[in-house]
Amino acid sequence: MLFQCLLGILVLLYPNMIFRKKKIEIPSNLYLLYVIFLFCAIFLGEVRNFYHVVPYWDTILHAFSGGMSAALGFSFISLLNDDEKVHLKLTPFFVAFFAFTFALTLGVVWEIYEYLADGALGMNMQKFALMDGTLLIGRNALNDTMEDLIVDGIGAFVISIIGYISLKHNKGWIEKLLLKRKKHRREEM
């Protein structure tokens, strides 16, 4: 639990450290969602044991994570599309497809992390054992991981569809969650 909390603090500070150096602005509503997610996952989930007390807690967080990861995928493409050095404008479909696959990839990387942490640190992040230590076998041992990946995909798909519609029809919905390059003071004047 201590490891999870320390990692959570590091992950909480990481975006500001990286994006400040790269002169990228994180929209306040996206950062707020990120902080809420970390609070729910680490403090409520691990410290307050919501993963075992609240039904579908892990599923809710994975859906949320998939959606946030898709928004991050939209942001990366948006930054490339707005970069004057890159002479490429991508279609709304491709941007949405990239956001979806980016989110799924992050979900897979997270499951690999859980697998490695379970093995190296004796944790039960992938819920391969019951709370009393009874090991699950076969398909039952895989359920948590596969459900997590499926729900990541659903969350990513929903945000990708919303982002596609937003970009295709200039709705402005997804733009509220996108990272942006900070403007130099001269550009603002």
SULQUIQUI-V682214 format. One record per pair of residues at least 4 apart in sequence whose ideal C-beta (glycine too) atoms are under 6 Angstrom apart, sorted by the first residue. I is the first residue (numbers start at 0). J is the second residue. Records with the same first field share a line. If there is no record, write none. Layout:
BEGIN
I: J, J
END
This chain:
BEGIN
0: 45
3: 41, 45
7: 37, 41
11: 37
14: 18, 25
15: 19
18: 23, 25
22: 181
23: 178, 180
24: 179, 181
25: 29, 30
29: 176
36: 63
37: 41
38: 42
39: 43
40: 44, 60
41: 45
42: 46
43: 47, 49
44: 49, 50
48: 52
49: 53, 56
50: 56, 57
55: 59
58: 150
60: 64
61: 147, 150, 151
62: 150, 154
65: 102, 151, 154, 155
66: 154, 158
68: 102, 105
69: 98, 102, 155, 158, 159
70: 158, 176
72: 97, 98, 101, 102
73: 77, 98, 162, 173
74: 177, 178
76: 94, 97
77: 177
79: 85
80: 88
89: 93, 94
91: 163, 166, 167
95: 159, 162, 163
97: 101
98: 159, 162
99: 155, 159
102: 155
103: 152
106: 148, 151
110: 144
113: 124, 125
115: 119
116: 120, 122, 124
117: 122, 124, 125
123: 128
125: 143, 144
126: 143
127: 135, 140
128: 132, 134
129: 133
135: 139, 140
136: 140
141: 145
142: 146
152: 156
155: 159
158: 162
161: 172
162: 173
163: 167
164: 168
165: 170, 172, 173
182: 186, 187
END
